[in-house]
Amino acid sequence: MNHETFLQFRREFMRHGLDEKDVLQDPFAQFRQWFDEAVKAGISEPNVMTIASATSDGKPSARIVLLKKLSEKGFVFYTNYESRKGQELIENPQAALLFYWGELERQIRIEGRVEKVLKEESEEYFKSRPLESQLGAWASKQSRTLKSREELEENFKNMQKRFETVVPLPDFWGGFCVIPEVVEFWQGRPNRLHDRIVFKKEDNVWITERLSP
């Protein structure tokens, strides 16, 4: 059996540092600051994030989604509630998020509980989507088995006929909000001596700690 190694991809992290005195007192404010810097750096789709969920018996899965809103409660994204991630988050409402901005040698890890957003909020966002994306939400039974690509495209054509002008919000589609309990800011440093500053919520108050890399 052949084994492939990836040692040639090793790199040093040299761009920034992260010191306790420079970290804002609120993780939401610190996230906004880093997010704004990612936007200014020209990073493509800085709102891309990995979300990890798990079944009720602890089997994990992860995938890429898009952050659509940072509310006063947490991090909001939208999906099909009947998809694999949707069902896992309903059965086991805990999740982890990961943002990685390699150009800035930064990542942000978020852990917290999950709840659905209000239907009115999901409806408002759904109406803002392009018509084709609205139809796609109806056409795709997300995570279900398809016989072929043609079946999916036929479903889409059927939805075009069904909804010629106004596309309503599907009952099975909407937003989730990840309400953070732990937020970690990671800054790459030379010699793998990375900076890790973590916020933890205790008695409704955020405390900060430095973690060993």
Z-matrix of the N, CA and C atoms (Angstrom, degrees):
N
C 1 1.473
C 2 1.521 1 109.61
N 3 1.330 2 116.45 1 127.37
C 4 1.457 3 120.88 2 179.96
C 5 1.522 4 110.77 3 -80.93
N 6 1.316 5 115.47 4 142.16
C 7 1.461 6 121.07 5 177.72
C 8 1.522 7 108.26 6 -119.10
N 9 1.321 8 115.98 7 126.84
C 10 1.457 9 121.02 8 179.74
C 11 1.513 10 109.57 9 -101.41
N 12 1.305 11 116.64 10 132.52
C 13 1.458 12 121.03 11 177.15
C 14 1.524 13 109.39 12 -109.41
N 15 1.321 14 115.98 13 162.43
C 16 1.465 15 121.58 14 -175.85
C 17 1.530 16 110.75 15 -128.61
N 18 1.314 17 115.94 16 34.66
C 19 1.459 18 120.00 17 -175.87
C 20 1.518 19 112.17 18 -65.61
N 21 1.331 20 116.84 19 -24.12
C 22 1.466 21 119.82 20 -177.33
C 23 1.519 22 112.67 21 -69.14
N 24 1.340 23 117.37 22 -12.36
C 25 1.459 24 120.24 23 -177.84
C 26 1.528 25 113.14 24 -93.26
N 27 1.309 26 117.65 25 4.58
C 28 1.460 27 120.51 26 179.93
C 29 1.523 28 110.12 27 -63.91
N 30 1.324 29 116.56 28 141.25
C 31 1.462 30 120.90 29 178.88
C 32 1.513 31 109.32 30 -143.80
N 33 1.322 32 115.21 31 159.91
C 34 1.455 33 120.88 32 173.50
C 35 1.523 34 109.00 33 -98.74
N 36 1.322 35 116.67 34 149.36
C 37 1.462 36 122.67 35 178.76
C 38 1.522 37 108.51 36 -104.63
N 39 1.324 38 115.92 37 120.38
C 40 1.465 39 119.51 38 -168.88
C 41 1.526 40 114.40 39 -129.83
N 42 1.319 41 119.29 40 -2.75
C 43 1.455 42 120.16 41 -164.36
C 44 1.529 43 114.39 42 -78.86
N 45 1.338 44 118.35 43 -47.76
C 46 1.460 45 121.12 44 -170.12
C 47 1.528 46 110.85 45 -139.79
N 48 1.327 47 114.68 46 171.23
C 49 1.456 48 122.33 47 167.96
C 50 1.519 49 108.60 48 -127.64
N 51 1.331 50 115.86 49 169.34
C 52 1.465 51 120.59 50 178.61
C 53 1.515 52 107.81 51 -138.58
N 54 1.322 53 115.53 52 112.54
C 55 1.457 54 121.63 53 -177.32
C 56 1.519 55 109.96 54 -112.93
N 57 1.336 56 115.82 55 148.59
C 58 1.467 57 120.07 56 -178.54
C 59 1.524 58 112.30 57 -55.67
N 60 1.297 59 117.81 58 -37.66
C 61 1.472 60 120.53 59 -177.06
C 62 1.518 61 112.74 60 -68.48
N 63 1.329 62 116.58 61 -18.84
C 64 1.457 63 120.54 62 -179.21
C 65 1.525 64 113.14 63 -96.45
N 66 1.333 65 117.56 64 -8.79
C 67 1.456 66 121.56 65 -176.97
C 68 1.530 67 109.30 66 -83.18
N 69 1.313 68 116.58 67 133.14
C 70 1.458 69 120.56 68 177.11
C 71 1.522 70 110.21 69 -68.11
N 72 1.324 71 116.55 70 158.01
C 73 1.463 72 120.72 71 -172.61
C 74 1.525 73 113.91 72 -76.94
N 75 1.319 74 116.99 73 -13.90
C 76 1.452 75 121.82 74 -177.62
C 77 1.525 76 108.88 75 -119.33
N 78 1.346 77 119.46 76 128.51
C 79 1.469 78 119.96 77 -177.66
C 80 1.519 79 113.70 78 -64.10
N 81 1.343 80 117.66 79 -29.81
C 82 1.462 81 119.97 80 176.83
C 83 1.530 82 110.26 81 -64.77
N 84 1.339 83 116.16 82 -42.69
C 85 1.464 84 120.15 83 178.64
C 86 1.523 85 110.80 84 -66.07
N 87 1.331 86 116.50 85 -40.29
C 88 1.460 87 119.87 86 178.56
C 89 1.525 88 110.61 87 -65.85
N 90 1.325 89 117.40 88 -39.25
C 91 1.465 90 120.60 89 176.81
C 92 1.530 91 110.16 90 -61.61
N 93 1.325 92 116.77 91 -46.81
C 94 1.470 93 119.77 92 -179.35
C 95 1.528 94 110.67 93 -59.52
N 96 1.335 95 117.11 94 -40.51
C 97 1.460 96 120.70 95 -179.99
C 98 1.527 97 110.37 96 -62.26
N 99 1.320 98 117.01 97 -48.07
C 100 1.462 99 119.71 98 -179.89
C 101 1.527 100 110.92 99 -67.45
N 102 1.320 101 117.10 100 -38.08
C 103 1.467 102 119.79 101 179.43
C 104 1.520 103 109.84 102 -63.10
N 105 1.333 104 117.41 103 -44.32
C 106 1.463 105 120.88 104 178.62
C 107 1.530 106 110.78 105 -60.74
N 108 1.318 107 117.11 106 -37.93
C 109 1.460 108 120.75 107 178.64
C 110 1.528 109 110.74 108 -68.29
N 111 1.333 110 116.87 109 -34.44
C 112 1.466 111 120.34 110 176.21
C 113 1.522 112 110.35 111 -65.76
N 114 1.332 113 116.88 112 -40.24
C 115 1.467 114 121.04 113 177.42
C 116 1.531 115 109.90 114 -63.15
N 117 1.329 116 116.38 115 -47.57
C 118 1.469 117 120.29 116 -179.01
C 119 1.520 118 111.70 117 -63.75
N 120 1.331 119 117.12 118 -28.63
C 121 1.465 120 120.96 119 179.08
C 122 1.522 121 112.24 120 -76.85
N 123 1.333 122 116.79 121 -4.82
C 124 1.450 123 120.59 122 177.48
C 125 1.512 124 114.53 123 78.59
N 126 1.322 125 116.49 124 21.80
C 127 1.461 126 119.79 125 179.27
C 128 1.523 127 109.28 126 -67.48
N 129 1.320 128 115.59 127 131.20
C 130 1.459 129 120.75 128 179.40
C 131 1.524 130 110.10 129 -70.48
N 132 1.313 131 116.28 130 127.50
C 133 1.464 132 123.06 131 179.44
C 134 1.546 133 112.31 132 48.19
N 135 1.312 134 117.30 133 66.07
C 136 1.464 135 119.86 134 179.24
C 137 1.525 136 113.35 135 -64.91
N 138 1.333 137 117.54 136 -13.55
C 139 1.466 138 121.20 137 179.52
C 140 1.523 139 112.94 138 -88.07
N 141 1.331 140 117.38 139 6.48
C 142 1.468 141 120.50 140 173.77
C 143 1.519 142 109.39 141 -68.84
N 144 1.318 143 116.79 142 131.66
C 145 1.458 144 120.20 143 178.75
C 146 1.520 145 110.11 144 -144.09
N 147 1.313 146 116.01 145 148.75
C 148 1.458 147 122.01 146 171.85
C 149 1.521 148 108.05 147 -88.30
N 150 1.336 149 116.39 148 135.49
C 151 1.460 150 119.94 149 173.00
C 152 1.522 151 108.33 150 -119.85
N 153 1.306 152 115.70 151 129.03
C 154 1.456 153 122.49 152 176.92
C 155 1.520 154 109.02 153 -108.60
N 156 1.321 155 114.72 154 130.51
C 157 1.460 156 121.65 155 176.91
C 158 1.518 157 107.76 156 -126.77
N 159 1.317 158 116.55 157 176.60
C 160 1.460 159 120.20 158 179.48
C 161 1.520 160 109.48 159 -149.75
N 162 1.320 161 115.02 160 151.40
C 163 1.459 162 119.93 161 175.49
C 164 1.522 163 109.34 162 -70.55
N 165 1.322 164 116.03 163 172.39
C 166 1.468 165 120.17 164 179.99
C 167 1.515 166 112.11 165 -63.45
N 168 1.356 167 117.67 166 -22.66
C 169 1.465 168 120.00 167 177.22
C 170 1.523 169 112.39 168 -101.39
N 171 1.346 170 117.03 169 15.06
C 172 1.454 171 121.11 170 167.95
C 173 1.514 172 117.45 171 91.15
N 174 1.337 173 119.64 172 12.33
C 175 1.456 174 120.66 173 177.34
C 176 1.531 175 109.57 174 -82.96
N 177 1.345 176 117.63 175 117.15
C 178 1.465 177 120.20 176 -172.79
C 179 1.521 178 113.00 177 -85.76
N 180 1.313 179 115.07 178 159.07
C 181 1.458 180 122.41 179 170.01
C 182 1.522 181 107.47 180 -151.70
N 183 1.333 182 115.94 181 156.05
C 184 1.466 183 120.43 182 -178.28
C 185 1.508 184 109.54 183 -143.58
N 186 1.338 185 115.49 184 152.66
C 187 1.448 186 121.36 185 178.29
C 188 1.532 187 108.81 186 -161.20
N 189 1.330 188 115.33 187 167.48
C 190 1.462 189 121.58 188 178.98
C 191 1.528 190 109.74 189 -90.29
N 192 1.337 191 116.13 190 134.11
C 193 1.458 192 122.38 191 171.95
C 194 1.527 193 107.58 192 -135.03
N 195 1.331 194 116.31 193 178.74
C 196 1.460 195 120.84 194 -179.71
C 197 1.521 196 110.54 195 -114.97
N 198 1.322 197 115.96 196 128.79
C 199 1.460 198 120.69 197 171.70
C 200 1.520 199 108.17 198 -68.22
N 201 1.337 200 116.79 199 125.37
C 202 1.455 201 120.83 200 -178.45
C 203 1.524 202 113.14 201 -109.23
N 204 1.331 203 117.08 202 -18.94
C 205 1.457 204 119.21 203 -179.11
C 206 1.522 205 109.57 204 -160.75
N 207 1.308 206 115.85 205 139.71
C 208 1.460 207 121.77 206 168.98
C 209 1.523 208 106.07 207 -107.82
N 210 1.328 209 116.32 208 102.67
C 211 1.457 210 121.00 209 -176.48
C 212 1.523 211 109.90 210 -90.32
N 213 1.320 212 116.01 211 -178.77
C 214 1.458 213 119.84 212 177.03
C 215 1.523 214 111.10 213 -69.20
N 216 1.338 215 116.31 214 -15.52
C 217 1.468 216 120.87 215 -179.85
C 218 1.514 217 112.73 216 -98.27
N 219 1.339 218 117.14 217 -39.36
C 220 1.447 219 117.91 218 -174.74
C 221 1.512 220 113.79 219 176.17
N 222 1.330 221 115.17 220 -152.48
C 223 1.454 222 124.04 221 -169.55
C 224 1.527 223 109.22 222 -104.94
N 225 1.332 224 116.53 223 121.79
C 226 1.459 225 121.75 224 -170.92
C 227 1.527 226 110.84 225 -110.29
N 228 1.332 227 115.89 226 133.68
C 229 1.455 228 122.22 227 170.85
C 230 1.520 229 107.76 228 -138.80
N 231 1.340 230 115.92 229 168.05
C 232 1.467 231 121.00 230 -174.73
C 233 1.524 232 110.38 231 -124.20
N 234 1.334 233 115.05 232 148.37
C 235 1.461 234 119.96 233 -177.13
C 236 1.524 235 110.33 234 -164.24
N 237 1.310 236 114.58 235 177.82
C 238 1.457 237 122.18 236 171.68
C 239 1.530 238 107.76 237 -82.15
N 240 1.325 239 117.00 238 121.17
C 241 1.457 240 120.15 239 -177.76
C 242 1.532 241 112.57 240 -65.41
N 243 1.344 242 116.73 241 -19.36
C 244 1.457 243 120.61 242 -179.16
C 245 1.528 244 112.46 243 -93.74
N 246 1.348 245 116.98 244 1.22
C 247 1.460 246 120.84 245 176.51
C 248 1.524 247 109.90 246 -71.99
N 249 1.328 248 116.03 247 173.32
C 250 1.463 249 119.04 248 179.48
C 251 1.524 250 111.12 249 -59.20
N 252 1.331 251 116.85 250 -49.07
C 253 1.462 252 118.32 251 -178.87
C 254 1.516 253 111.14 252 -65.74
N 255 1.348 254 116.57 253 -36.99
C 256 1.454 255 119.52 254 178.92
C 257 1.514 256 112.10 255 -61.15
N 258 1.325 257 116.56 256 -45.81
C 259 1.460 258 120.77 257 -179.81
C 260 1.519 259 111.33 258 -67.04
N 261 1.332 260 116.71 259 -39.89
C 262 1.466 261 119.39 260 178.92
C 263 1.525 262 111.03 261 -63.99
N 264 1.335 263 116.96 262 -41.35
C 265 1.464 264 119.67 263 -178.62
C 266 1.524 265 112.08 264 -70.76
N 267 1.319 266 117.27 265 -27.61
C 268 1.462 267 120.22 266 175.40
C 269 1.521 268 110.90 267 -74.57
N 270 1.337 269 116.59 268 -42.93
C 271 1.456 270 120.65 269 -179.20
C 272 1.528 271 112.24 270 -73.02
N 273 1.333 272 116.42 271 -36.10
C 274 1.461 273 122.08 272 -176.76
C 275 1.525 274 107.70 273 -135.03
N 276 1.332 275 117.99 274 84.24
C 277 1.470 276 121.82 275 -169.64
C 278 1.531 277 114.06 276 -76.35
N 279 1.321 278 114.88 277 59.14
C 280 1.464 279 123.00 278 173.47
C 281 1.516 280 107.65 279 -133.95
N 282 1.330 281 117.01 280 142.59
C 283 1.458 282 119.81 281 -177.55
C 284 1.521 283 110.65 282 -149.89
N 285 1.330 284 115.10 283 161.07
C 286 1.456 285 122.66 284 171.54
C 287 1.518 286 108.61 285 -125.31
N 288 1.327 287 116.52 286 138.26
C 289 1.461 288 123.13 287 177.36
C 290 1.522 289 109.42 288 -114.80
N 291 1.312 290 115.73 289 151.00
C 292 1.460 291 120.50 290 175.67
C 293 1.521 292 109.83 291 -140.83
N 294 1.318 293 115.98 292 122.66
C 295 1.456 294 122.94 293 169.66
C 296 1.526 295 107.32 294 -104.59
N 297 1.335 296 117.24 295 133.46
C 298 1.468 297 120.84 296 176.96
C 299 1.514 298 109.17 297 -131.77
N 300 1.329 299 115.23 298 121.06
C 301 1.459 300 122.08 299 178.31
C 302 1.521 301 107.65 300 -119.32
N 303 1.343 302 114.95 301 88.60
C 304 1.454 303 120.60 302 -174.22
C 305 1.512 304 113.80 303 -60.22
N 306 1.339 305 116.77 304 -34.99
C 307 1.462 306 119.70 305 -178.87
C 308 1.524 307 111.80 306 -61.87
N 309 1.323 308 116.71 307 -29.11
C 310 1.467 309 121.34 308 178.87
C 311 1.522 310 112.08 309 -101.45
N 312 1.350 311 115.96 310 0.52
C 313 1.466 312 121.60 311 -179.07
C 314 1.529 313 110.75 312 56.04
N 315 1.329 314 114.44 313 47.55
C 316 1.463 315 120.23 314 -176.20
C 317 1.530 316 110.69 315 -134.54
N 318 1.320 317 114.63 316 149.03
C 319 1.452 318 120.10 317 167.82
C 320 1.532 319 109.13 318 -143.94
N 321 1.316 320 114.79 319 154.35
C 322 1.466 321 121.56 320 177.30
C 323 1.518 322 107.40 321 -128.33
N 324 1.316 323 115.96 322 125.25
C 325 1.456 324 122.56 323 177.46
C 326 1.529 325 108.99 324 -108.01
N 327 1.332 326 116.22 325 136.21
C 328 1.464 327 122.01 326 -177.48
C 329 1.517 328 108.27 327 -132.52
N 330 1.319 329 117.06 328 132.69
C 331 1.460 330 122.22 329 175.42
C 332 1.521 331 108.20 330 -126.95
N 333 1.335 332 116.18 331 139.96
C 334 1.455 333 117.67 332 179.45
C 335 1.510 334 112.77 333 179.85
N 336 1.316 335 113.77 334 -179.59
C 337 1.461 336 120.03 335 178.61
C 338 1.528 337 109.50 336 -87.64
N 339 1.314 338 115.22 337 162.82
C 340 1.464 339 121.41 338 -172.37
C 341 1.522 340 109.70 339 -126.13
N 342 1.321 341 115.41 340 140.52
C 343 1.465 342 120.19 341 171.47
C 344 1.525 343 109.09 342 -144.31
N 345 1.330 344 115.80 343 155.14
C 346 1.454 345 120.28 344 175.94
C 347 1.522 346 109.86 345 -69.32
N 348 1.325 347 116.14 346 146.98
C 349 1.458 348 119.63 347 172.61
C 350 1.525 349 108.06 348 -80.47
N 351 1.318 350 116.69 349 166.14
C 352 1.461 351 121.08 350 178.28
C 353 1.530 352 110.21 351 -61.72
N 354 1.323 353 115.76 352 146.50
C 355 1.464 354 120.20 353 -179.52
C 356 1.520 355 111.07 354 -58.22
N 357 1.330 356 117.62 355 -36.97
C 358 1.464 357 120.90 356 -179.57
C 359 1.538 358 110.48 357 -61.95
N 360 1.323 359 116.70 358 -36.04
C 361 1.463 360 120.43 359 178.99
C 362 1.527 361 110.57 360 -69.84
N 363 1.336 362 116.35 361 -41.50
C 364 1.462 363 120.12 362 176.83
C 365 1.524 364 110.82 363 -62.84
N 366 1.327 365 115.52 364 -40.33
C 367 1.458 366 120.04 365 -179.16
C 368 1.522 367 111.15 366 -65.17
N 369 1.317 368 116.35 367 -41.65
C 370 1.469 369 120.35 368 179.31
C 371 1.527 370 110.57 369 -61.17
N 372 1.335 371 116.66 370 -44.23
C 373 1.465 372 118.94 371 179.49
C 374 1.529 373 110.92 372 -68.23
N 375 1.339 374 116.83 373 -42.44
C 376 1.469 375 120.58 374 -178.29
C 377 1.526 376 110.80 375 -57.58
N 378 1.323 377 117.16 376 -40.71
C 379 1.463 378 121.33 377 -179.64
C 380 1.526 379 111.96 378 -66.68
N 381 1.338 380 116.95 379 -23.53
C 382 1.462 381 120.41 380 -179.42
C 383 1.527 382 112.56 381 -81.23
N 384 1.333 383 117.38 382 -11.48
C 385 1.457 384 121.05 383 -177.50
C 386 1.537 385 110.32 384 -76.89
N 387 1.334 386 117.07 385 155.09
C 388 1.473 387 119.36 386 173.89
C 389 1.529 388 110.19 387 -59.75
N 390 1.314 389 116.12 388 151.70
C 391 1.454 390 121.47 389 -178.43
C 392 1.527 391 111.53 390 -53.98
N 393 1.335 392 116.53 391 -42.92
C 394 1.463 393 120.29 392 -177.90
C 395 1.530 394 111.40 393 -63.03
N 396 1.325 395 117.02 394 -35.99
C 397 1.461 396 120.45 395 178.54
C 398 1.528 397 110.71 396 -70.37
N 399 1.326 398 116.75 397 -36.26
C 400 1.463 399 120.06 398 175.81
C 401 1.526 400 110.35 399 -62.61
N 402 1.319 401 116.09 400 -44.93
C 403 1.464 402 120.22 401 179.13
C 404 1.528 403 110.75 402 -65.47
N 405 1.339 404 116.13 403 -36.96
C 406 1.453 405 120.06 404 179.29
C 407 1.513 406 112.73 405 -62.87
N 408 1.326 407 116.45 406 -33.81
C 409 1.464 408 119.93 407 177.94
C 410 1.520 409 110.88 408 -63.42
N 411 1.318 410 116.50 409 -37.42
C 412 1.459 411 120.91 410 177.20
C 413 1.528 412 111.50 411 -74.32
N 414 1.323 413 116.98 412 -37.45
C 415 1.466 414 121.08 413 -172.92
C 416 1.524 415 113.12 414 -73.66
N 417 1.346 416 116.67 415 -29.44
C 418 1.461 417 120.04 416 -173.93
C 419 1.523 418 111.71 417 -98.17
N 420 1.307 419 116.18 418 118.89
C 421 1.466 420 121.53 419 169.37
C 422 1.534 421 106.49 420 -86.35
N 423 1.303 422 115.03 421 80.74
C 424 1.460 423 121.90 422 -165.95
C 425 1.524 424 112.53 423 -53.75
N 426 1.328 425 115.01 424 133.62
C 427 1.471 426 125.29 425 178.87
C 428 1.524 427 113.78 426 77.45
N 429 1.342 428 117.63 427 -4.86
C 430 1.469 429 120.09 428 177.18
C 431 1.537 430 109.79 429 -83.58
N 432 1.328 431 116.47 430 155.47
C 433 1.454 432 122.06 431 -179.56
C 434 1.535 433 111.09 432 -71.40
N 435 1.340 434 115.08 433 135.86
C 436 1.466 435 122.40 434 174.95
C 437 1.526 436 109.19 435 -110.54
N 438 1.313 437 116.28 436 143.18
C 439 1.458 438 120.19 437 175.63
C 440 1.525 439 110.90 438 -72.13
N 441 1.342 440 116.43 439 -33.48
C 442 1.459 441 120.48 440 -177.24
C 443 1.522 442 109.46 441 -166.30
N 444 1.332 443 115.86 442 168.68
C 445 1.458 444 121.84 443 173.20
C 446 1.523 445 110.17 444 -62.01
N 447 1.331 446 115.20 445 -36.06
C 448 1.461 447 120.41 446 -178.68
C 449 1.526 448 111.67 447 -60.85
N 450 1.318 449 117.07 448 -35.52
C 451 1.463 450 120.21 449 178.34
C 452 1.527 451 110.71 450 -62.12
N 453 1.331 452 116.74 451 -42.40
C 454 1.464 453 120.73 452 178.72
C 455 1.525 454 110.84 453 -63.59
N 456 1.327 455 116.35 454 -45.00
C 457 1.465 456 120.07 455 -178.82
C 458 1.531 457 110.93 456 -66.17
N 459 1.325 458 116.70 457 -34.58
C 460 1.459 459 120.30 458 176.87
C 461 1.522 460 110.43 459 -66.59
N 462 1.329 461 116.76 460 -39.50
C 463 1.467 462 120.59 461 175.96
C 464 1.525 463 110.76 462 -59.47
N 465 1.341 464 115.95 463 -40.73
C 466 1.459 465 120.61 464 -179.73
C 467 1.532 466 110.55 465 -64.60
N 468 1.328 467 116.80 466 -43.86
C 469 1.465 468 120.55 467 178.98
C 470 1.526 469 111.15 468 -62.12
N 471 1.316 470 116.09 469 -38.56
C 472 1.462 471 119.98 470 178.44
C 473 1.523 472 111.20 471 -63.87
N 474 1.317 473 116.98 472 -37.87
C 475 1.457 474 120.44 473 178.65
C 476 1.521 475 111.31 474 -70.44
N 477 1.323 476 117.38 475 -33.04
C 478 1.465 477 120.47 476 175.13
C 479 1.523 478 110.67 477 -61.49
N 480 1.328 479 116.35 478 -38.14
C 481 1.461 480 120.78 479 178.38
C 482 1.525 481 111.20 480 -73.47
N 483 1.331 482 115.62 481 -36.10
C 484 1.465 483 120.21 482 -176.80
C 485 1.519 484 111.39 483 -72.04
N 486 1.324 485 116.45 484 -40.18
C 487 1.470 486 120.99 485 -177.26
C 488 1.531 487 108.17 486 -119.93
N 489 1.296 488 117.28 487 91.93
C 490 1.457 489 120.69 488 -175.40
C 491 1.524 490 112.56 489 -81.47
N 492 1.309 491 117.35 490 -29.55
C 493 1.472 492 119.64 491 -176.71
C 494 1.529 493 111.60 492 -125.89
N 495 1.321 494 117.16 493 -63.97
C 496 1.460 495 121.63 494 -176.98
C 497 1.531 496 109.68 495 -102.81
N 498 1.331 497 115.61 496 128.25
C 499 1.459 498 121.14 497 178.81
C 500 1.530 499 107.82 498 -107.91
N 501 1.319 500 118.80 499 114.65
C 502 1.466 501 120.57 500 -178.57
C 503 1.531 502 111.71 501 -76.40
N 504 1.309 503 115.75 502 159.99
C 505 1.463 504 121.25 503 175.08
C 506 1.524 505 109.63 504 -67.12
N 507 1.334 506 118.08 505 124.70
C 508 1.469 507 118.84 506 176.34
C 509 1.528 508 111.14 507 -66.29
N 510 1.322 509 117.01 508 145.42
C 511 1.457 510 120.57 509 177.55
C 512 1.524 511 111.95 510 -62.99
N 513 1.334 512 115.84 511 -24.21
C 514 1.468 513 120.48 512 -175.27
C 515 1.528 514 112.99 513 -95.06
N 516 1.299 515 117.89 514 13.30
C 517 1.472 516 121.44 515 -172.91
C 518 1.526 517 109.67 516 -131.55
N 519 1.337 518 116.28 517 139.41
C 520 1.459 519 118.94 518 177.46
C 521 1.514 520 112.24 519 172.56
N 522 1.313 521 114.91 520 -166.08
C 523 1.450 522 120.77 521 -173.32
C 524 1.509 523 114.13 522 -101.79
N 525 1.326 524 113.83 523 153.02
C 526 1.457 525 122.91 524 169.10
C 527 1.521 526 107.74 525 -118.72
N 528 1.318 527 116.17 526 147.23
C 529 1.459 528 121.89 527 173.71
C 530 1.524 529 108.50 528 -118.66
N 531 1.327 530 116.01 529 123.58
C 532 1.467 531 121.21 530 174.10
C 533 1.525 532 107.22 531 -91.49
N 534 1.326 533 115.59 532 113.97
C 535 1.463 534 122.11 533 -176.33
C 536 1.527 535 108.07 534 -95.40
N 537 1.332 536 117.72 535 109.23
C 538 1.467 537 119.59 536 -168.47
C 539 1.520 538 114.22 537 -71.11
N 540 1.323 539 113.98 538 141.88
C 541 1.459 540 122.74 539 170.74
C 542 1.528 541 110.69 540 -116.90
N 543 1.343 542 115.17 541 -23.85
C 544 1.459 543 122.81 542 176.16
C 545 1.524 544 108.09 543 -137.77
N 546 1.343 545 116.92 544 131.62
C 547 1.464 546 121.80 545 175.83
C 548 1.527 547 107.64 546 -134.17
N 549 1.329 548 115.99 547 121.05
C 550 1.465 549 120.13 548 -178.78
C 551 1.523 550 110.79 549 -116.27
N 552 1.322 551 115.69 550 130.65
C 553 1.460 552 122.86 551 176.68
C 554 1.525 553 108.61 552 -105.67
N 555 1.329 554 115.11 553 122.54
C 556 1.469 555 122.34 554 -175.61
C 557 1.513 556 109.56 555 -116.77
N 558 1.318 557 115.47 556 126.92
C 559 1.462 558 121.32 557 177.73
C 560 1.517 559 108.52 558 -121.82
N 561 1.339 560 116.58 559 122.34
C 562 1.458 561 120.31 560 179.36
C 563 1.515 562 111.54 561 -65.21
N 564 1.351 563 116.08 562 139.84
C 565 1.465 564 122.54 563 179.49
C 566 1.527 565 109.40 564 -135.79
N 567 1.339 566 117.77 565 162.55
C 568 1.464 567 120.27 566 179.59
C 569 1.526 568 112.29 567 -61.17
N 570 1.330 569 115.18 568 154.18
C 571 1.462 570 123.44 569 175.48
C 572 1.513 571 113.58 570 61.24
N 573 1.326 572 116.02 571 24.18
C 574 1.463 573 122.20 572 179.98
C 575 1.534 574 112.68 573 61.75
N 576 1.321 575 116.93 574 19.79
C 577 1.468 576 121.23 575 175.79
C 578 1.524 577 108.43 576 -93.48
N 579 1.318 578 115.16 577 63.23
C 580 1.451 579 121.53 578 -173.08
C 581 1.525 580 111.80 579 -69.50
N 582 1.349 581 114.82 580 155.84
C 583 1.464 582 121.27 581 173.69
C 584 1.518 583 109.01 582 -90.53
N 585 1.332 584 115.62 583 131.86
C 586 1.470 585 121.36 584 177.15
C 587 1.530 586 107.96 585 -135.14
N 588 1.321 587 115.80 586 111.89
C 589 1.465 588 121.85 587 176.50
C 590 1.526 589 107.21 588 -114.13
N 591 1.332 590 116.63 589 123.75
C 592 1.454 591 120.75 590 -175.64
C 593 1.527 592 110.26 591 -116.89
N 594 1.327 593 116.18 592 137.25
C 595 1.462 594 123.64 593 171.44
C 596 1.527 595 107.83 594 -100.34
N 597 1.322 596 116.75 595 131.71
C 598 1.466 597 121.61 596 174.51
C 599 1.522 598 108.75 597 -127.16
N 600 1.321 599 115.82 598 138.13
C 601 1.452 600 120.11 599 -178.82
C 602 1.524 601 109.50 600 -92.86
N 603 1.322 602 116.41 601 119.35
C 604 1.456 603 122.52 602 179.64
C 605 1.524 604 108.58 603 -131.49
N 606 1.344 605 115.79 604 121.67
C 607 1.474 606 121.32 605 -177.22
C 608 1.514 607 111.50 606 53.24
N 609 1.337 608 114.75 607 42.06
C 610 1.460 609 123.05 608 176.62
C 611 1.528 610 113.14 609 67.23
N 612 1.328 611 117.13 610 18.77
C 613 1.461 612 122.09 611 178.66
C 614 1.526 613 108.30 612 -125.63
N 615 1.335 614 116.75 613 136.29
C 616 1.453 615 120.87 614 177.89
C 617 1.523 616 110.55 615 -83.72
N 618 1.324 617 116.66 616 127.73
C 619 1.459 618 121.79 617 172.80
C 620 1.526 619 107.99 618 -115.90
N 621 1.327 620 117.06 619 154.18
C 622 1.457 621 121.13 620 -179.43
C 623 1.520 622 110.68 621 -118.56
N 624 1.321 623 114.17 622 147.23
C 625 1.467 624 121.63 623 176.95
C 626 1.511 625 108.24 624 -141.65
N 627 1.338 626 115.52 625 153.71
C 628 1.468 627 120.86 626 170.71
C 629 1.515 628 107.32 627 -98.69
N 630 1.338 629 115.78 628 133.22
C 631 1.451 630 121.52 629 179.16
C 632 1.524 631 110.20 630 -106.58
N 633 1.313 632 115.82 631 148.22
C 634 1.453 633 120.65 632 173.48
C 635 1.522 634 109.14 633 -66.87
N 636 1.333 635 117.80 634 140.24
C 637 1.468 636 119.46 635 -177.98
C 638 1.531 637 112.14 636 -70.91
